[in-house]
Amino acid sequence: AFGIITALALEHVEAGKTSQEES
């Protein structure tokens, strides 16, 4: 369960960083 949560969290963080860099 934690593995899935961690994966989703990492993806969300990475997506947020990418969006901020692109903006």
PATI-758090 format. One record per residue: residue number from 1; x, y, z of N, C-alpha, C, O in turn. Coordinates in Angstrom, 1 decimal. Layout:
REM PATI-758090
<node><num>NUM</num><n_px>X</n_px><n_py>Y</n_py><n_pz>Z</n_pz><ca_px>X</ca_px><ca_py>Y</ca_py><ca_pz>Z</ca_pz><c_px>X</c_px><c_py>Y</c_py><c_pz>Z</c_pz><o_px>X</o_px><o_py>Y</o_py><o_pz>Z</o_pz></node>
...
//
This chain:
REM PATI-758090
<node><num>1</num><n_px>0.9</n_px><n_py>-1.2</n_py><n_pz>0.0</n_pz><ca_px>0.0</ca_px><ca_py>0.0</ca_py><ca_pz>0.0</ca_pz><c_px>0.9</c_px><c_py>1.2</c_py><c_pz>0.0</c_pz><o_px>0.7</o_px><o_py>2.2</o_py><o_pz>-0.8</o_pz></node>
<node><num>2</num><n_px>1.9</n_px><n_py>1.3</n_py><n_pz>0.9</n_pz><ca_px>2.7</ca_px><ca_py>2.4</ca_py><ca_pz>1.0</ca_pz><c_px>3.5</c_px><c_py>2.7</c_py><c_pz>-0.3</c_pz><o_px>3.7</o_px><o_py>3.8</o_py><o_pz>-0.7</o_pz></node>
<node><num>3</num><n_px>3.9</n_px><n_py>1.6</n_py><n_pz>-0.9</n_pz><ca_px>4.6</ca_px><ca_py>1.7</ca_py><ca_pz>-2.2</ca_pz><c_px>3.8</c_px><c_py>2.5</c_py><c_pz>-3.2</c_pz><o_px>4.3</o_px><o_py>3.3</o_py><o_pz>-3.9</o_pz></node>
<node><num>4</num><n_px>2.5</n_px><n_py>2.1</n_py><n_pz>-3.3</n_pz><ca_px>1.6</ca_px><ca_py>2.8</ca_py><ca_pz>-4.3</ca_pz><c_px>1.5</c_px><c_py>4.3</c_py><c_pz>-3.9</c_pz><o_px>1.6</o_px><o_py>5.2</o_py><o_pz>-4.8</o_pz></node>
<node><num>5</num><n_px>1.3</n_px><n_py>4.6</n_py><n_pz>-2.6</n_pz><ca_px>1.1</ca_px><ca_py>5.9</ca_py><ca_pz>-2.1</ca_pz><c_px>2.4</c_px><c_py>6.7</c_py><c_pz>-2.5</c_pz><o_px>2.4</o_px><o_py>7.9</o_py><o_pz>-2.9</o_pz></node>
<node><num>6</num><n_px>3.6</n_px><n_py>6.1</n_py><n_pz>-2.2</n_pz><ca_px>4.8</ca_px><ca_py>6.8</ca_py><ca_pz>-2.4</ca_pz><c_px>5.0</c_px><c_py>7.1</c_py><c_pz>-3.9</c_pz><o_px>5.4</o_px><o_py>8.2</o_py><o_pz>-4.3</o_pz></node>
<node><num>7</num><n_px>4.7</n_px><n_py>6.1</n_py><n_pz>-4.7</n_pz><ca_px>4.8</ca_px><ca_py>6.3</ca_py><ca_pz>-6.2</ca_pz><c_px>3.9</c_px><c_py>7.5</c_py><c_pz>-6.6</c_pz><o_px>4.4</o_px><o_py>8.3</o_py><o_pz>-7.4</o_pz></node>
<node><num>8</num><n_px>2.7</n_px><n_py>7.5</n_py><n_pz>-6.2</n_pz><ca_px>1.7</ca_px><ca_py>8.6</ca_py><ca_pz>-6.6</ca_pz><c_px>2.3</c_px><c_py>9.9</c_py><c_pz>-6.1</c_pz><o_px>2.2</o_px><o_py>10.9</o_py><o_pz>-6.8</o_pz></node>
<node><num>9</num><n_px>2.8</n_px><n_py>9.9</n_py><n_pz>-4.8</n_pz><ca_px>3.3</ca_px><ca_py>11.2</ca_py><ca_pz>-4.3</ca_pz><c_px>4.5</c_px><c_py>11.7</c_py><c_pz>-5.1</c_pz><o_px>4.5</o_px><o_py>12.8</o_py><o_pz>-5.4</o_pz></node>
<node><num>10</num><n_px>5.4</n_px><n_py>10.8</n_py><n_pz>-5.4</n_pz><ca_px>6.6</ca_px><ca_py>11.2</ca_py><ca_pz>-6.2</ca_pz><c_px>6.1</c_px><c_py>11.7</c_py><c_pz>-7.6</c_pz><o_px>6.7</o_px><o_py>12.7</o_py><o_pz>-8.0</o_pz></node>
<node><num>11</num><n_px>5.2</n_px><n_py>11.0</n_py><n_pz>-8.2</n_pz><ca_px>4.7</ca_px><ca_py>11.5</ca_py><ca_pz>-9.5</ca_pz><c_px>4.1</c_px><c_py>12.8</c_py><c_pz>-9.4</c_pz><o_px>4.4</o_px><o_py>13.7</o_py><o_pz>-10.2</o_pz></node>
<node><num>12</num><n_px>3.3</n_px><n_py>13.1</n_py><n_pz>-8.4</n_pz><ca_px>2.7</ca_px><ca_py>14.4</ca_py><ca_pz>-8.2</ca_pz><c_px>3.7</c_px><c_py>15.5</c_py><c_pz>-8.0</c_pz><o_px>3.6</o_px><o_py>16.5</o_py><o_pz>-8.6</o_pz></node>
<node><num>13</num><n_px>4.7</n_px><n_py>15.2</n_py><n_pz>-7.2</n_pz><ca_px>5.8</ca_px><ca_py>16.2</ca_py><ca_pz>-6.9</ca_pz><c_px>6.5</c_px><c_py>16.5</c_py><c_pz>-8.2</c_pz><o_px>6.8</o_px><o_py>17.6</o_py><o_pz>-8.5</o_pz></node>
<node><num>14</num><n_px>6.9</n_px><n_py>15.4</n_py><n_pz>-8.9</n_pz><ca_px>7.7</ca_px><ca_py>15.6</ca_py><ca_pz>-10.1</ca_pz><c_px>6.9</c_px><c_py>16.4</c_py><c_pz>-11.1</c_pz><o_px>7.4</o_px><o_py>17.3</o_py><o_pz>-11.8</o_pz></node>
<node><num>15</num><n_px>5.6</n_px><n_py>16.0</n_py><n_pz>-11.2</n_pz><ca_px>4.7</ca_px><ca_py>16.7</ca_py><ca_pz>-12.2</ca_pz><c_px>4.6</c_px><c_py>18.2</c_py><c_pz>-11.8</c_pz><o_px>4.6</o_px><o_py>19.1</o_py><o_pz>-12.7</o_pz></node>
<node><num>16</num><n_px>4.5</n_px><n_py>18.5</n_py><n_pz>-10.5</n_pz><ca_px>4.4</ca_px><ca_py>19.9</ca_py><ca_pz>-10.0</ca_pz><c_px>5.7</c_px><c_py>20.6</c_py><c_pz>-10.4</c_pz><o_px>5.6</o_px><o_py>21.8</o_py><o_pz>-10.8</o_pz></node>
<node><num>17</num><n_px>6.8</n_px><n_py>20.0</n_py><n_pz>-10.1</n_pz><ca_px>8.1</ca_px><ca_py>20.7</ca_py><ca_pz>-10.4</ca_pz><c_px>8.2</c_px><c_py>21.0</c_py><c_pz>-11.9</c_pz><o_px>8.6</o_px><o_py>22.1</o_py><o_pz>-12.3</o_pz></node>
<node><num>18</num><n_px>7.8</n_px><n_py>20.0</n_py><n_pz>-12.8</n_pz><ca_px>7.9</ca_px><ca_py>20.2</ca_py><ca_pz>-14.2</ca_pz><c_px>6.9</c_px><c_py>21.3</c_py><c_pz>-14.6</c_pz><o_px>7.3</o_px><o_py>22.2</o_py><o_pz>-15.5</o_pz></node>
<node><num>19</num><n_px>5.7</n_px><n_py>21.4</n_py><n_pz>-14.1</n_pz><ca_px>4.8</ca_px><ca_py>22.4</ca_py><ca_pz>-14.4</ca_pz><c_px>5.3</c_px><c_py>23.8</c_py><c_pz>-14.0</c_pz><o_px>5.3</o_px><o_py>24.7</o_py><o_pz>-14.8</o_pz></node>
<node><num>20</num><n_px>5.9</n_px><n_py>23.9</n_py><n_pz>-12.9</n_pz><ca_px>6.5</ca_px><ca_py>25.2</ca_py><ca_pz>-12.4</ca_pz><c_px>7.6</c_px><c_py>25.6</c_py><c_pz>-13.3</c_pz><o_px>7.7</o_px><o_py>26.8</o_py><o_pz>-13.7</o_pz></node>
<node><num>21</num><n_px>8.5</n_px><n_py>24.7</n_py><n_pz>-13.7</n_pz><ca_px>9.6</ca_px><ca_py>25.0</ca_py><ca_pz>-14.5</ca_pz><c_px>9.1</c_px><c_py>25.5</c_py><c_pz>-15.9</c_pz><o_px>9.7</o_px><o_py>26.4</o_py><o_pz>-16.5</o_pz></node>
<node><num>22</num><n_px>8.1</n_px><n_py>24.8</n_py><n_pz>-16.4</n_pz><ca_px>7.6</ca_px><ca_py>25.1</ca_py><ca_pz>-17.8</ca_pz><c_px>6.9</c_px><c_py>26.5</c_py><c_pz>-17.8</c_pz><o_px>7.1</o_px><o_py>27.3</o_py><o_pz>-18.7</o_pz></node>
<node><num>23</num><n_px>6.2</n_px><n_py>26.8</n_py><n_pz>-16.7</n_pz><ca_px>5.4</ca_px><ca_py>28.0</ca_py><ca_pz>-16.6</ca_pz><c_px>6.4</c_px><c_py>29.2</c_py><c_pz>-16.7</c_pz><o_px>6.0</o_px><o_py>30.4</o_py><o_pz>-16.7</o_pz></node>
//
